[in-house]
Amino acid sequence: MLVGTLVPLGLSLINRVSTPVTWSAGGGESMLLLWDFTMIGVVVFFWTMVLTVAVGCLIVKVMKGPTYAADAYPLPAEHEGSKGLLP
């Protein structure tokens, strides 16, 4: 989950650092801002997906309920003449 958050933020930081100063002083600032907003949207979408899957897993766990072990009961005694094969 940390990777899904840090990769988009790292890409945004790399984009900010690698842009030339003259380009960001002109009309490129709006493109950088659009890139930042897109990466924030990717992070929010990622966390929404993680939360949705977690809620789904919780619902499945609750619906299955606790596990119960069946009580062992002795098997009926076999006839001495049969060898366990069906007639």
N, C-alpha and C positions, 0 to 999 in steps of 0.2 A: 504494500500500500504506500510505503514511503517512496518507492520508485515512481509510481503513478502520479505522485504529487511533485516530486523533484524534477522529473524529466521536462514537463512543460514549462515549469518555472526556470529551469536551467536554459532551455531553448530561448525563452524570452530574454533572459539576461545576456546570453551570447549574441542575440540579435541587437540588443541595445549597445553592447560593447563594440561589436564589429562594424557598426554603421559609421560612415565618415562624419566628421563634425560639420562639414559644409552641407552635407545632404540633410542632416537632422535639423539644421538651422532654417532650411527652406520649408517646402511643403511636405517633406518626408516625416515630419513629426506625427501627422495624422495616420500615416501607414504604420508607424511604430506603435501608436496607441491602439490601432485596430488589432495588431498582432498581440499586444498585451491582453486586450479584452478577449481575444480568441483563446489564448492560453489559460486565462482565468476560467473561461467557459469549459475548457477541456477538463480542468481540475474539478470544477463543480460537477460536471457530468460523471466523472470517474467516481467521486465520492457518493453521488446519488446511486450509481450502479452498485457500489459496494454495500451501501445501506439497504438497498432493495434485496440483494441476495441474502444479506444477513437476516432480514425480516422473514424472507421465505424459508431459510433454514430453521429459524426459530419456530415458525408455524409447523413445519414438518416434525420437528422434535416434540412439540407440544401435542400434536395430533397422534403421534405414535404412542405416547405415554410411557410409563415405566415398564421395564421388561420383567416378566415373571418367569421363574423357573418351574417347569412342570414337576409334579411329584412323581417319583419313580414308583412303579407298582410291579410286583413280581409277574413274570410271564407264566402262562399256564404250562403245566408239565406236559411234555410230549409223550406220545404213545411209544412204548418200547419197540413195537413192530415197524413203525414207520421210520423212514430215513429222511423225512423232511420234504419229500417230493409230493407233488399233487397227484391224485389218482388219474 
